[in-house]
Amino acid sequence: MKIKGIKCRNTIEIFQDINIPDGQEIVIEILYDDSTINLSAESQFWKTLETFRQ
């Protein structure tokens, strides 16, 4: 399964529902995208929100 999310301190907010019960242990592989030149509108919104929350 591949999903997108945004890191907010020690929490990762995901953009879709996943069919995994609460409390279930999972393993996450982190792929960090450092390209900030061509941001989608959704990506720009979440980056702006993260900056606002700080």
C-alpha positions as CSV (number, residue, x, y, z in Angstrom):
1,M,0.0,0.0,0.0
2,K,1.3,3.5,-0.9
3,I,-0.2,6.6,0.7
4,K,0.8,10.2,1.1
5,G,0.9,12.3,4.2
6,I,2.6,15.1,6.0
7,K,4.8,15.1,9.1
8,C,3.7,17.4,11.9
9,R,6.2,17.0,14.7
10,N,5.9,13.4,15.8
11,T,2.6,12.7,14.0
12,I,2.1,11.8,10.3
13,E,-1.2,13.0,8.9
14,I,-2.4,10.9,6.0
15,F,-4.6,12.0,3.1
16,Q,-6.9,8.9,2.9
17,D,-8.5,6.3,5.1
18,I,-6.7,3.1,5.5
19,N,-8.3,-0.2,6.5
20,I,-6.1,-1.0,9.5
21,P,-7.6,-1.2,13.0
22,D,-6.6,1.4,15.6
23,G,-3.8,0.2,17.8
24,Q,-2.3,-2.1,15.1
25,E,1.4,-2.0,14.8
26,I,2.6,-1.0,11.4
27,V,6.0,-0.5,9.6
28,I,6.5,2.7,7.6
29,E,9.1,3.4,4.9
30,I,9.8,7.1,4.6
31,L,10.6,8.5,1.2
32,Y,11.4,12.2,1.6
33,D,10.6,14.4,-1.4
34,D,12.8,17.5,-1.2
35,S,11.7,19.0,-4.5
36,T,10.0,22.3,-3.8
37,I,10.0,23.7,-7.3
38,N,6.8,22.2,-8.7
39,L,4.4,21.9,-5.8
40,S,0.8,20.7,-6.4
41,A,-1.9,22.8,-4.9
42,E,-2.6,20.1,-2.3
43,S,1.0,19.8,-1.3
44,Q,1.4,23.6,-1.1
45,F,-1.7,23.8,1.2
46,W,-0.3,21.2,3.6
47,K,3.2,22.9,3.7
48,T,1.5,26.2,4.4
49,L,-0.6,24.8,7.1
50,E,2.4,23.1,8.7
51,T,4.3,26.4,8.7
52,F,1.2,28.2,10.2
53,R,0.9,25.7,13.0
54,Q,4.5,26.3,14.2
